[in-house]
Amino acid sequence: MLKPILLVEDNPNDLELTLVALERSQLANEVIVLRDGAEALDYLFRRNQYQDRAAGNPAVLLLDLKLPKLDGLEVLKAIRESDDLRSIPVVMLTSSREEPDLQRAYSLGVNAYVVKPVEFKEFVSAISDLGVFWAVLNEPPPGSLRLARRPGS
């Protein structure tokens, strides 16, 4: 079974653009959308409304920096402190070019920090590339399950 892509984004415009970009990349992975940092941790730790979800981690977490309830850096910190979650690839997807945000994200163990391009075409291209890399090209940590690639893919 393909692992889902987890997208945590509260801005409706950025959410719509990201979903369009992922759709255009023709990934078969399900995209699970969450709207705030607390909901993201509930999903990942399988608690509250997500306590009955199937076990397993996403192929990648696309995480906005500025989120309600808990910001992206707080979510990242909680993930990296968990033995069960720390191997999840996390891509900070943000409009912030602030150096302290960048430094903090990398010090907490983010895998990539991507500033959202302003132009639609660039945004679609960047998200598509991210999706393909993390969901298809990247080799997951040992012990992760993923369908074998089809010949020619």
C-alpha positions, 0 to 999 in steps of 0.5 A, a space after each residue: 500500500 502506498 504511504 500517504 502524503 500528509 499536508 498541514 496547511 491552514 491557508 485556503 489559497 495555498 492549500 488549493 494550489 498545493 493540491 493542484 500541484 500534487 494532482 498534476 504530478 500524477 502521484 498515486 499517493 493519497 493526500 491527507 489534509 490537516 489544518 493546524 499543528 494540534 490536529 497534525 500531532 493527533 493524526 501522527 500519534 493516533 489519538 483523539 479523532 485519529 485513534 482508529 486510523 491505520 498504523 503507519 507513517 506518511 511518505 512525507 509531511 509537508 508542513 506549513 510554518 505558521 499554523 494555528 494552535 501549534 506552529 510548524 516548528 512545535 510540530 517538528 520538535 514533537 516529531 523528532 522527539 518521538 522514536 516512532 515518528 522521527 524518521 518521517 521526512 518533513 518538508 517545511 513549506 512556508 512563505 517565511 524567508 526569516 533566517 531565525 525560522 530557517 535556522 530553527 527548522 534545521 536545528 530541529 531536524 527538518 529534511 528540507 525548507 522550501 519557500 513558497 514561490 509567488 508565481 503560480 507556475 513556479 509554485 506548481 513546479 516546486 510542489 510537484 517536484 517535492 511530491 515526486 521526490 519524497 513519495 517516489 524517488 526517496 528510499 524510505 527508512 528500513 522497515 517502512 513498507 511501500 509497493 514495489 515500483 513498476 518496471 519503467 517507473 
